[in-house]
Amino acid sequence: MEGEGRLVWRCRRGMRELDALLTRYLKTRYLLAGAVERQAFESTLELTDPELWAFVLGQAVPSDPAMRHVIEQIADPRA
């Protein structure tokens, strides 16, 4: 698992909207998540902005169930 500071840095994206969504997830859900979900979030950060944005908008769906769960959490406006 990466250090929190490094994760904050990796949440910084080329799109302000993704910055906000990823940072919100990191601050509100990541620390409460289990190991599988944390790993899925870290893998999500490897995606390009266009890939990630398509997932957040529901235009595409990750094949990995853990990543799909993380994307749902990131995109959830109630978070």
ABEGO torsion letter per residue (X at the ends): XBBAAAAAAAABBABAAAAAAAAAAAAAAAAABBAAAAAAAAAAAABBAAAAAAAAAGABBBABAAAAAAAAAAABAAX
